Amino acid sequence: MSPKSILLIACLLLFGQTMNSQYTEKINTNRPGRSQGAFSVGNNVLQGEGGFGYERQKHKIRKTKTSAVYLDYAIRYGLLIEQLEINFAGRFRTEGVTQTIGTNEQVIRRTDFEYNTLGVKYLIYDPYKRPKENDSLQNEKLKSWKKTYAFSWKSLIPAVSAYVGANYITADNPFTFVGDATFSPKIVVMTQNNWWNNNAGSWVLVTNLIIDKITTDNPAIGWFITSTHTLNDKWAIFGEYQGQKSDFYSDNILRLGSAYLVTKDLQLDAHIATNFKDTPSIFNINFGASYRFDWHSKDEIILPPGLKGGVDEQEGGIEENEDGEGEDLEGRDSEFEEIESDSLKQERTPFINDFEDGSHREAMEQDLDERRTEQRIERERIEQEKVDKKNEKKARKEERRRLKREAKEAKDAEKARLKAEKEKQKMIEDIDAELNLMEDDDGEDKELKKLEEEIKQLEKGANTDQEAPSKKEKEDEDIDAAYEKLQKEEAKFEKEEQKRLKEEEKRRQKEEKRRQKEEKKRQKEEEKRRKKEESQGE
């Protein structure tokens, strides 16, 4: 193996996880999302991306239902330099709109290109390409696994690209607003962060800020936030949030999907999408693929911090050292002989093998695993304590609520008892008043008083009338007969009164039993409701 190859492999092994050039060994595609990454496909690389989708829409106000199928397509080509890319993207759509007018349904068919855009993307800033001098690797860092793989706050600085393009639509296009210009400009600012973790895999965060159709009557502002996570060498998942705002159409859309890497040049993908409104509501499903034709011939070598020179294309090239003087790579064959041994076959980094052997590395990794285990156990203990405290606090809160609820129920029960007592007393008073009223309205008492008055008058007349004794005796006999009759009527009335009182007493007892039965039933229901609330509270 040549010294140039050894140096290239060593650089890639050491810094391949934190540094990227424009060109990648595996396909770099914008699918399955709709956002654009900050990096181009690479110089002299032609890439095609496309997908077939089905969409359903329902508009609550217009009372329309739309079923549509569409074809997405994009062609990307790396032109002249690594940072530059020219691309063409568009969508062809056909749909049927069912509109309800009264009891009739009308179906409208529409087919056209939804959009076609030709543009150029340029990478303005790449934080992964040129490390600073003060980031040079020291021997202590090479010996420390923790320092080598520690999180770097500089990784929060994203790569930044700019895109300028032009939209083209056909005349009388049904998928845009009336009077939309045939040609209109489009500007996009893109950022991208790449993170890699030995345990969690790689993460990519892409954001896009879009200003579209600036010169038209309805300019639009849009934005994308896309996060992609690789599960393994073949599978990746992604989530994307899209926002759009304009006078013609505004929406917020969420996409979720996954991608599968068939080969380094072919990727398959699928995603679903939905929005958060009903004017219209959207459900979308899409399947697609990306394929590249890799004619990239010259790799751009990105040197690790501390190595300022470059590697010449040819085997016997010259590398500049820190003083700017050339050094023949052929003369460094002996220097790389030890590195070329079995270190690469054993998947060890050559630079690390200069300072440690396999046993020392295994000891370091074992010590690191033990520390990780201790930290994990400590984190789990702290988390469990937090959960226990939270549960204890929740239990105390529930206990306070239960006591308050029981106190309130007892208070309500006391109020109900007092109210029932008052109602009972009022019922008794009403019955007594009704009985008194019935006695006052009885005409027998008045008749008795009238008879007594007549008797008194007859007795008075008997004392004054002495001239006709026979007549007086006759009147006495009539009075005696009337008196006997009165006594019989009084006895009869008394019996009827006693009978009425007995019936009234029976009615009152019956009413009292009914009231007591209702009271017991109400108490049982109250007890049942209270037990049910206690069980729900627990």
Secondary structure, DSSP 4 states (H G I P E B T S, - for coil): --HHHHHHHHHHHHHTTT---SS-SS----TTSSS--SS---TTEEEEEEEEEEEEEEETTTTEEEEEEEEEEEEEEE-SSTTEEEEEEEEEEEEEEEEEETTEEEEEEEEEEEEEEEEEEEEEE-TTTS--GGG---HHHHH-HHHHTS--GGGGSPEEEEEEEEEE--TT-TTS-TT--SEEEEEEEEEEEEEEETTTEEEEEEEEEEEE-TTSSS-EEEEEEEEEEE-SSSEEEEEEEEEEE-SS--EEEEEEEEEEEEETTEEEEEEEEEES-STTEEEEEEEEEEEEEE--------PPTT------SSTT-EEE-TTS-EEEGGGGTGGGTTTTSTTTTTT--HHHHTT--HHHHHHHHHHHHHHHHHHHHHHHHHHHHHHHHHHHHHHHHHHHHHHHHHHHHHHHHHHHHHHHHHHHHHHHHHHHHHHHHHHHT-HHHHHHHHHHHHHHHHHHHHHH--S-HHHHHHHHHHHHHHHHHHHHHHHHHHHHHHHHHHHHHHHHHHHHHHHHHHHHHHHHHHHHHHHHHHHHH-
